[in-house]
């Protein structure tokens, strides 16, 4: 009687190692977290398992609403069967890139909405389109913050790769311009430290 060959099971994994889906999700989560940490301190990130709205009891602004983000890619079974493992890496990076792009878009939209609502926004058309003048005006509007050690932190500016002329316009300015930027930055830092000291002074400290 001829031997009956069993159909190979291409989706069998060791239980200790978990499934392919688990591996993909873990890789996507870790890689996205690493890319996100370049923009947001992980200590300031909150995670919600259920629901898409939340509100603080003391908040007068009403409910906030989460924005959903989605990514899509294709992983063909035949490629897995043929041991084309390189597509797994491509699949992971494609999904991570889509999620990261959506996150960045949402982040900048949120910042723009907040700036517009307070009038704290500088348009490219202002100051006659003069980039150095607009940059100084922007710097004057910004309030510096402090880190958890009470040290003043300067804001980070993100410029699209296509806007090379923006950086070139700033770099081409004379030394007097850069000195003015530095002096204004130091003034902002001192103000941030003073405000933090004032805030801390309102707390009562009890010696242990």
N, C-alpha and C positions, 0 to 999 in steps of 0.2 A: 504494500500500500504506500503510495507516494507521500512524502512528508509535506504537511500543510504549513506553509510559511505564514507567520502572523504579520499582519499589516503593521508597519512601524508606527509608533506613537511619537510624533514630532513635538508634542506639547506636554511631555511628561518631565517634571522637574523634581529635584529632591525637595522633600517637605521642609527641610531646614533652610534651604535657599529661598523658598517662596516661589511665587509664580512670576512669569515674565511681566504681567501687568503690574505686580507689586514693585518690581525692579524699575520699570519705566516711570511709575508715579514717584518713586523715591528719588530717582535721578532728576526728574523735572522739578520737584519741590526743592531739592538741595541747590541745584544750579540757579533757579530763579531767586532763591534766597540770597545767594552770593552776589548776584547781579543787583538785586534790590538794595543790598547793604551799602552799595556805592552811593546811593541817593538818600536812604533812610536808615537811621540808626535802629538796629533790631530791638533795642530797648524801648523804642517808641512805637513798635508795631503791635497791634492788637489782633487777635484771631477770634472769629465768631463761627461756631459750628452750625447754627440754625438761625433762620430769620434774615430779613433784609432791611429792617428798620430798628433804630434804637434811639433813646432819648435819655438825657440826664434829668434827675428830679429837679435840679436847680436851674435847668436850662429854660430860657424864654424864647429860644429860637425855634422850638418845635422839633419834630422828628427829623432825623437825618436818614437818608436813603442810600443804601449800598448800590454801587453800579456793578453789574455783572460783566465779566470778561470771558471770551471764548476763543479757542484756538482749534484749528482743524488741519489734519494731515492724513496721509494714507500710508499704510504699511501692508504690502502685499504678502499673502501667505506663501506664494510660490518662491519669493525671495528668501523667506525663512527656511523653507524646505531645502533650497539650494545653498544654504549656509552663507547667504550674502549678509553677513553680520554687520557690514559697514552701514547698511541702511538703518540699523537701530540707532546708531549714533546720530545720523542725519535726521531721523524722526524726532529724537529727543531735542536736538538743537532747534529744529523748526518750531516745535511747540513752545519751547522756552522763549525763543525770539518773538513769537506772536504775543505771548503773555506779557513779556517785558515791554514791548512796543505799546500795548494797550495800557499798561500801568503808567508808562511815561506820559502818554497822551492824557490820561485821566489826571495825573498829578499836575501837569502844566495847565490843564483846563480849570482845575480847582483853584490853583494859585491866581490865574487870570480873573476868575469870577470874584475872588476875595479882593483882589486889587481894584477891580472895576467898581465894586460896591462901596469902597472907601474913597474912591477918587485917587488912589495911590498908584497911578499908572502913567507911564511915559510912552507916548506914541512916536513911531519913527518919523512922522511928519512934523513933529514939534521941533523947535529950534532950527527951522529951515533945513531939516535933514542932516544937520551937523552932528555926526556921531560922537565926537569927544564932548561937545556941549551937552548932548543928551545923556551921556554916561555920567557926567558930573551931576546933572539934575536928578538922575536916578539914584545916585549915591547919597544925595542930600535927603531924599525921601525915606531911605531905608534906615531902620533901627537895628543896630547890632544886638546880638544876644550873647549869652554866656553859657559855658558848658557846665557840667555837674560839679566841677571844681571851682566855679566862679570866675573862670578865665574868659575874657572877651573872645568872641569868635567872629571872624569876618565872613560875609556871605560868599557863596559860591556862584559863579556865573556860568551858565551853560549856553554855548554858542553852537548852532548847527554847523556842520562841516562846510555847507554851501556859503556860509557867511564869513568867508576869510577876510573880506574887505573891512569887516567890523574890527577885528583884532589888528589888522594892518593900520587902520586909521588911528587906533589908540597908541600903538607902538611907535608911530611916526611923529608923535607930538614932542615938543621940546621938553627939556628937563624941568622947566617951570611948571608945566602942566602936571607932570608926574609927581612933583613935589606937592602941588596943591591936592592931588588925590591922596597922597600919603598923609598929609596934615589933616585932611578931612576924615580919613579913616581912623587916625589916632584919636581925634575928637570924639568920633562915634564910639570907639572902644572905651574911652574914659567915661562917657555917659552911660554906657551899658553896665560897667562895673559899679558906678554910683547908684544906678537904679536897683541893681541886685543887692547892694549893701543896704539900701533903704528897705527893700522887701524883707530881707533877713532880720533887720532890726525890729520888725513888728512881731516877731515870734518871741515867746518867753522861754528862756533856757533854764533848766533846773539841773543843778550839779548832782551827779550821782554819788 
